[in-house]
Amino acid sequence: TFTELSKKVTDSFIQNIIFIDDKAYNNGQNDQHEFDAQEVTEIFSKKGKICAVYKPKVISDLDYLTAIAKKSDVTILDWQIVLDDESSDSSEPQDNEVDAEEDDVRGLYTKKIITSLLSDVDNQHCMKLILIYTGEIDLPSIALEIERALAEKNITGFSIASGDPCTVSSSNCKIMVISKSNGGTGRTHLPALAQKIKTYDELPDFISLQFTEMTSGLLSNFAMESLAEIRRNFHHILTLFSKDLDAAYLAHQTLLPNTFDANELLVQLLSDTFSSIIRYKNLNHYIDEKTLKLWLEHNIEEGERPLYTKDGAEDNVRYIRNAGVLLNLLKTNADVREKYCNSLLSTDSQPIAKAKIELLMKKFATTLFAEVNTIDNVNKKFAKLCYHRSSIFSPRHLPFLSLGTVVKSTLTGGDYYICIQQRCDSVRIGEDESRRFLFISLKQVDDGGFNFLTPDGIKLKIDRSTYSLRTIKFNGSDGVALAKKDEDNKKYFEPTYYSENHHERFEFIVELKELYAQKIVEEYSSSLSRVGLDEPEWVRRLN
């Protein structure tokens, strides 16, 4: 099944799991809060996983443990963590159970770790699985406390999962509260929560299953399999980028007028190496017919489906959808229109009008695989993945103007522009030098054709008129026209004329992938070579 395939991919991807539990290495009386670190690490090692168990002792330990948790694939926390203050005398014997009852620190440090993890800018949009592995019995109350703690820290998007009162989730993160199976005198769970009790032996498969539920998909499976393959080849990659090559690289850099070019070469070499590994392992054929069939059987419900009119309303013509029909559409065929016409039949087994097939192909092809109310969102996400140079934005990264940089004027009206200056003409700018950059105007459109989307989903279209060009002069910084970060954390390019009297700056929006940006330049250039000529209309119309 597709779930089994996805679980296999997940098992290959997940490599390191960390536990944080203040009872990890205790050898005292067994109770519901105890945690056997040796047994747990042995169980995970037999599954081929790197498992680390940390026992915090003082409050300051949370700082380095949170940093470690950011690097782990899965983080597992105890709910009742009792810590000493650094100022206390560690030589005095302490009764943690008494302290816990007196101060009721249950959840205090666990919530601190979780909010610190999820408020970090580099982790906000990461796929993350966090488990609360506790000896407490009121699991839903713990989930509610976590939800409140996230809201108090303005970490948005989280809510109690539908149908599971013990899970707090967002679109890319899941925090699950499960129970230790140690037992304990007088402590029993509600019958409805019995499935939340997990033994040490059950944890590895439970973790894989939960991560699989979060990531089970064609693209995510491909990405995880590719990343796992790259990770398996880390040491081989290091031999390719050997220290023995330092002299050759430095000699190369001395021969360049700008050292930036040498650094860019390294980025290109490493990305090419990653691409080669993916291709050599045949991962460019990962989504094959067998995988597609499993996905269709898992996700597609057989039955009648409506076609749609131009305005998105349901048409009166319906067609039969099943895995076999969709598999035919996913096969190679030189004539795509013919493939659609032959594969899709109306409910009375009659061919569907070509005009309706054309409309389906143009606007509603995604409804073959998803509900109509979701297609706009998923189409936009896929388009951004295809067009944008990076969908992983770092607040600390400062972009520079080059081919494909999209900006927005801060003047009233907020016009959009795309830089079409070739990369080689966008670098080697002296500190006391300024340079003109060439831009094409972009029109914001609500409907109809467009060229690309902004990260916020705004549709932009190239203005192909010859008078839409604009040249703007910028000063150099570190050899390029570098953006500056404002107090509102937005990034702006300041032209040389920027002053109190001339307030126009250009907000950085996105960088397009280089080949797509080059395509825009080529298409715009072709429009400049048009020839306006009066000729006999009789001849022109015949041609």
C-alpha positions in Angstrom: 0.0 0.0 0.0 1.0 3.6 -0.3 1.1 3.9 3.5 3.6 1.1 3.7 5.7 2.7 1.0 5.6 6.0 2.8 6.5 4.4 6.2 9.5 2.7 4.5 10.6 6.2 3.2 10.1 7.7 6.7 12.1 5.0 8.4 15.0 5.7 6.0 14.7 9.5 6.6 14.4 9.6 10.4 17.8 9.1 11.9 18.0 10.9 15.2 15.6 11.0 18.1 16.3 12.8 21.4 14.6 12.3 24.8 14.7 14.9 27.6 13.6 13.5 30.9 14.7 14.4 34.4 14.2 10.8 35.6 16.3 9.3 32.8 19.1 7.7 34.8 17.5 7.2 38.1 17.9 3.8 39.8 15.4 4.3 42.5 11.9 2.9 43.0 10.0 2.4 39.8 6.9 4.6 39.4 4.9 6.0 36.5 7.4 8.8 35.9 10.6 6.7 35.7 12.4 6.4 32.4 14.9 3.6 31.5 17.4 5.3 29.2 19.4 2.2 28.6 16.5 0.1 27.5 15.1 2.9 25.2 18.5 3.5 23.5 18.9 -0.2 22.9 15.5 -0.5 21.4 16.1 2.4 19.0 19.6 1.2 18.1 18.1 -2.1 16.9 16.0 -0.1 14.5 19.0 1.6 13.2 18.3 5.0 14.8 20.6 7.3 16.7 18.9 7.9 20.1 20.2 10.3 22.7 18.7 10.6 26.2 19.4 13.8 28.2 18.8 14.4 31.9 18.6 18.1 32.7 19.6 19.0 36.2 19.5 22.8 36.4 17.4 25.4 34.6 20.3 26.6 32.4 20.5 23.1 30.9 17.4 24.0 28.9 19.4 26.4 26.7 21.7 23.8 25.2 19.0 21.1 25.2 16.7 23.3 23.1 19.6 23.9 20.7 20.1 20.1 20.3 16.3 19.6 19.9 16.3 21.9 16.9 18.7 19.5 15.1 16.8 16.3 15.9 14.3 14.7 13.6 12.0 13.9 16.5 11.9 15.4 20.0 10.4 13.5 23.0 9.9 15.4 26.3 8.7 14.5 29.8 5.9 16.6 31.1 7.0 16.7 34.8 10.6 18.0 34.7 11.9 19.1 38.0 15.1 21.3 37.9 17.3 22.9 40.4 18.2 26.6 40.3 21.8 27.3 39.7 22.1 29.1 42.9 21.0 26.1 45.0 23.6 23.9 46.7 23.8 20.8 44.7 25.5 18.9 47.6 22.3 18.9 49.6 20.0 16.0 48.9 16.7 17.0 47.3 13.4 15.2 47.0 12.2 16.0 43.5 8.7 14.6 44.1 8.3 16.9 47.1 9.5 19.9 45.2 7.2 19.1 42.3 4.2 19.0 44.6 5.2 22.2 46.4 5.9 24.3 43.3 3.8 22.4 40.8 6.3 22.8 38.0 4.6 20.2 35.9 4.8 21.4 32.3 6.7 24.6 33.1 10.0 23.6 31.5 8.4 21.4 28.8 6.3 24.3 27.5 9.4 26.5 27.6 11.3 24.1 25.4 8.4 23.7 23.0 7.8 27.5 22.6 11.5 28.1 22.2 11.7 25.5 19.5 8.7 26.8 17.5 9.3 30.5 17.9 12.8 30.2 16.4 12.6 31.7 12.9 14.6 28.9 11.3 12.1 26.3 12.7 8.7 28.1 12.2 7.9 26.3 8.9 9.8 23.1 9.5 8.2 19.7 9.6 8.4 18.8 13.3 7.1 15.9 15.5 7.2 16.4 19.2 6.0 13.8 21.7 5.2 14.4 25.4 5.9 11.1 27.0 4.5 11.4 30.5 3.5 9.5 33.6 0.5 11.8 34.1 -3.0 10.5 33.3 -4.9 13.6 32.3 -3.5 13.8 28.8 -6.1 16.1 27.2 -5.5 18.8 29.9 -1.8 18.7 29.0 -2.6 19.2 25.3 -4.8 22.2 26.3 -2.0 23.7 28.4 0.4 23.4 25.4 -2.2 25.1 23.1 -2.6 28.0 25.5 1.2 28.3 26.0 1.7 28.6 22.2 -1.1 31.2 21.9 0.5 33.3 24.7 3.8 33.4 22.8 1.9 34.4 19.6 2.8 31.2 17.9 -0.1 30.9 15.6 -1.7 28.1 13.5 -2.0 25.5 16.3 -5.2 23.9 17.6 -6.4 20.7 19.2 -6.6 18.1 16.5 -10.0 17.1 15.3 -10.9 13.7 16.8 -7.8 13.6 19.0 -8.0 15.7 22.2 -4.4 14.7 23.1 -2.8 16.3 20.0 -2.0 19.9 19.2 -1.2 20.4 15.5 -0.5 22.9 12.8 -0.1 22.5 9.0 3.5 21.3 9.5 3.9 20.4 13.2 2.4 17.8 15.5 2.7 17.8 19.3 1.3 14.5 20.7 0.7 13.7 24.4 1.2 10.0 25.1 1.6 8.0 28.3 4.4 6.0 29.8 3.4 2.3 30.4 5.3 2.0 33.7 2.1 1.7 35.6 1.7 3.2 39.0 -0.3 2.6 42.1 -3.7 4.1 42.0 -3.2 5.7 38.6 -5.4 4.5 35.7 -6.3 6.2 32.4 -9.7 6.7 31.0 -10.7 3.7 28.8 -10.9 6.0 25.8 -7.2 6.9 26.3 -5.9 3.4 26.6 -4.5 3.5 23.1 -2.3 6.5 24.2 -0.3 4.2 26.5 3.0 3.3 24.7 5.7 0.9 25.9 9.3 1.5 25.0 9.1 -1.3 22.3 6.2 0.4 20.7 7.8 3.9 20.4 9.9 3.4 17.2 7.0 2.2 15.1 4.7 4.7 16.6 7.0 7.5 15.7 7.4 6.3 12.2 3.6 6.0 11.8 3.0 9.5 13.1 5.7 11.1 10.9 4.3 9.1 7.9 0.8 10.6 8.5 2.3 14.1 8.4 4.4 13.5 5.2 2.8 10.7 3.2 2.7 12.1 -0.3 4.4 11.7 -3.7 6.5 14.9 -3.5 7.3 14.6 0.2 8.4 11.0 -0.2 10.6 12.0 -3.1 12.2 14.8 -1.1 12.8 12.6 2.0 14.2 9.7 -0.1 16.5 12.2 -1.9 17.7 13.9 1.3 18.3 10.5 2.9 20.4 9.5 -0.1 22.4 12.7 0.1 22.9 12.1 3.8 24.2 8.6 3.2 26.7 10.1 0.8 27.9 12.9 3.1 31.4 11.4 3.6 31.8 10.7 -0.1 30.9 14.4 -0.8 33.5 15.5 1.6 36.2 13.6 -0.3 35.1 15.4 -3.5 35.5 18.8 -1.8 38.8 17.8 -0.3 41.2 20.1 1.5 43.8 19.2 -1.1 41.8 21.4 -3.6 42.2 24.5 -1.4 45.3 25.7 -3.3 43.6 25.3 -6.7 40.5 27.1 -5.5 42.5 30.0 -4.0 44.5 30.3 -7.2 41.2 30.5 -9.1 40.0 33.2 -6.8 43.2 35.3 -7.3 42.6 35.3 -11.0 39.0 36.8 -10.6 38.3 40.5 -10.4 35.6 39.8 -7.8 35.8 37.1 -5.1 32.0 36.8 -5.1 32.3 34.8 -8.3 34.5 32.1 -6.6 32.0 31.7 -3.8 29.1 31.4 -6.3 31.1 28.7 -8.1 31.2 26.6 -4.9 27.5 26.9 -4.5 27.0 25.7 -8.0 29.4 22.8 -7.7 27.8 21.5 -4.5 24.2 21.8 -5.9 25.4 19.9 -9.0 26.9 17.2 -6.8 23.5 16.8 -5.0 21.7 16.6 -8.3 24.1 14.0 -9.6 23.6 11.8 -6.6 19.8 12.0 -7.0 20.1 11.0 -10.7 22.8 8.3 -10.2 20.5 6.6 -7.7 17.6 6.8 -10.2 15.6 9.0 -7.9 14.5 11.0 -11.0 12.4 7.9 -11.8 11.2 7.5 -8.2 7.6 8.4 -9.0 7.0 5.5 -11.4 3.8 3.8 -12.6 3.8 1.4 -9.6 4.1 4.3 -7.1 1.4 6.3 -8.9 -0.9 3.3 -8.8 -0.4 3.0 -5.0 -1.1 6.7 -4.6 -4.2 6.6 -6.6 -5.6 3.5 -4.8 -4.9 5.3 -1.5 -6.3 8.7 -2.3 -8.9 8.4 -5.1 -12.5 7.5 -4.4 -14.1 5.9 -7.5 -17.3 7.5 -8.7 -18.9 10.2 -10.7 -17.3 13.6 -10.8 -18.6 16.9 -12.3 -16.9 19.0 -14.9 -16.9 22.8 -14.3 -17.9 25.9 -16.2 -15.6 28.9 -16.7 -16.9 30.6 -13.5 -16.2 27.5 -11.4 -19.8 26.3 -11.1 -20.6 22.6 -11.6 -21.4 21.7 -15.2 -24.3 19.3 -16.0 -21.9 16.9 -17.6 -20.3 14.4 -15.3 -17.5 11.8 -15.9 -16.4 8.5 -14.3 -13.3 8.8 -12.2 -11.3 5.9 -11.0 -7.6 4.9 -10.5 -7.5 3.3 -14.0 -8.7 6.4 -15.8 -6.3 8.6 -14.0 -3.4 6.2 -14.5 -4.1 6.4 -18.3 -3.9 10.2 -18.1 -0.6 10.0 -16.3 1.0 8.0 -19.0 3.2 9.5 -21.8 1.3 10.5 -24.9 2.5 12.9 -27.6 -1.0 14.3 -28.1 -2.2 15.4 -24.7 -5.7 16.5 -25.9 -6.3 13.2 -27.6 -5.2 11.4 -24.4 -7.8 13.4 -22.4 -10.6 12.8 -24.9 -10.0 9.1 -25.0 -9.6 8.6 -21.3 -12.5 10.6 -20.0 -16.0 9.5 -20.7 -19.3 10.8 -19.5 -21.5 8.8 -17.1 -23.4 7.4 -20.1 -20.1 6.2 -21.7 -20.3 8.9 -24.4 -17.3 11.1 -25.5 -17.2 14.5 -23.8 -17.3 17.6 -26.0 -13.8 18.8 -26.9 -14.6 22.4 -25.7 -15.3 21.0 -22.2 -12.1 18.9 -22.3 -10.2 22.0 -23.3 -11.6 24.0 -20.4 -10.8 21.1 -18.0 -7.2 21.0 -19.3 -6.8 24.8 -19.1 -8.4 25.6 -15.7 -9.5 22.5 -13.8 -7.0 19.6 -14.4 -6.2 19.6 -10.7 -9.9 18.6 -9.9 -9.1 15.2 -11.3 -7.0 14.6 -8.1 -8.4 17.0 -5.5 -11.6 18.8 -4.5 -12.4 22.0 -6.4 -12.3 24.2 -3.3 -8.6 23.3 -2.7 -7.2 23.6 -6.2 -6.5 27.3 -6.2 -4.3 27.0 -3.0 -2.4 23.9 -4.2 -1.8 25.3 -7.7 -0.4 28.5 -6.3 1.9 26.5 -3.9 3.2 24.4 -6.8 3.7 27.4 -9.1 5.8 29.1 -6.4 7.9 26.0 -5.9 8.5 26.0 -9.7 9.2 29.7 -10.1 10.8 31.0 -6.9 14.5 30.5 -6.5 14.0 29.6 -2.8 10.8 29.0 -0.9 12.9 28.9 2.3 13.3 32.5 3.4 15.9 33.5 6.0 15.3 36.8 7.8 19.0 37.2 8.1 19.7 36.8 4.3 20.2 40.1 2.4 19.5 39.7 -1.3 21.2 41.7 -4.0 19.9 43.0 -7.3 20.3 40.6 -10.2 18.5 38.9 -13.0 15.1 37.8 -11.7 14.9 40.0 -8.6 11.3 41.2 -8.1 10.8 44.4 -6.2 7.9 46.8 -5.3 8.0 50.5 -5.2 7.2 52.1 -1.8 5.4 55.1 -3.6 1.7 55.3 -3.6 0.3 52.7 -6.0 3.2 50.3 -5.2 4.2 49.3 -8.7 6.1 46.0 -9.2 9.2 45.5 -11.2 11.5 42.7 -12.2 15.2 43.2 -12.7 16.5 42.0 -16.1 20.2 42.9 -15.6 22.3 39.9 -16.4 24.2 38.4 -13.5 27.6 39.3 -14.8 26.6 43.0 -15.0 25.1 43.0 -11.5 28.4 42.3 -9.7 31.9 43.9 -9.3 30.4 47.3 -8.2 32.9 49.4 -6.3 32.1 50.8 -2.9 32.2 54.4 -4.2 30.6 53.4 -7.5 26.9 53.4 -8.6 25.4 51.5 -11.5 22.2 51.6 -13.4 19.9 48.5 -13.3 17.3 47.6 -15.9 13.7 46.8 -14.9 10.6 45.7 -16.6 7.2 46.8 -15.2 4.8 44.2 -13.9 1.0 44.5 -13.8 -1.0 43.1 -10.9 -3.9 41.0 -12.3 -6.8 39.3 -10.5 -8.0 37.0 -13.3 -6.8 35.6 -16.6 -3.2 34.9 -17.6 -0.2 35.9 -15.5 3.5 35.1 -15.5 4.2 34.3 -11.8 3.1 34.7 -8.2 4.6 36.6 -5.3 5.0 34.7 -2.0 1.7 36.2 -0.9 -0.1 34.8 -3.9 -0.4 38.1 -5.9 -0.5 37.4 -9.7 1.9 39.5 -11.7 2.1 39.8 -15.5 4.9 41.3 -17.6 4.1 44.6 -19.2 5.4 44.0 -22.8 5.1 47.6 -23.9 8.4 49.1 -25.0 7.9 52.1 -22.7 7.5 49.9 -19.6 11.3 49.7 -19.2 12.9 51.6 -16.3 16.5 52.2 -15.3 17.4 52.9 -11.7 20.8 53.7 -10.3 22.0 52.0 -7.1 25.2 52.3 -5.1 27.6 49.3 -4.6 28.1 47.5 -1.3 30.4 44.4 -1.1 30.5 44.4 -4.9 26.8 44.3 -5.4 23.6 46.4 -5.0 22.7 45.0 -1.6 19.4 45.3 0.2 19.1 46.8 3.7 16.8 45.5 6.4 14.4 48.0 7.9 13.1 48.2 11.5 10.0 46.3 10.3 12.3 43.4 9.2 11.4 44.1 5.5 14.3 44.3 3.0 14.7 47.3 0.8 16.9 48.5 -2.1 17.7 52.2 -1.8 18.4 54.0 -5.1 21.1 56.7 -5.2 18.4 59.4 -5.3 16.8 58.2 -2.0 16.5 61.1 0.4 14.1 63.1 2.6 12.7 64.7 -0.6 12.6 61.5 -2.6 11.2 58.7 -0.5 11.0 56.0 -3.1 12.7 52.7 -2.1 12.1 49.2 -3.5 10.9 46.4 -1.3 12.4 43.0 -2.0 9.6 40.5 -2.9 11.2 37.4 -4.4 13.9 36.0 -6.6 12.9 34.0 -9.6 14.8 31.0 -10.8 17.5 32.0 -13.3 16.2 30.0 -16.3 12.7 31.4 -15.9 14.0 34.9 -15.5 16.0 34.4 -18.6 12.9 33.2 -20.5 11.1 36.4 -19.5 14.0 38.5 -20.9 14.0 36.5 -24.2 10.2 36.9 -24.6 10.4 40.6 -23.8 13.3 41.1 -26.2 11.3 39.5 -29.0 8.5 42.0 -28.5 11.0 44.9 -29.1 11.9 43.6 -32.6 8.4 43.9 -34.0 8.1 45.8 -37.3 5.2 48.1 -37.8 4.4 48.0 -41.5 1.4 49.0 -43.6 0.7 46.3 -46.2 -2.3 45.2 -48.2 -4.9 43.8 -45.8 -6.0 41.3 -48.4 -2.5 39.7 -48.4 -2.0 40.0 -44.7 -5.3 38.3 -43.8 -4.6 35.5 -46.3 -1.3 34.8 -44.4 
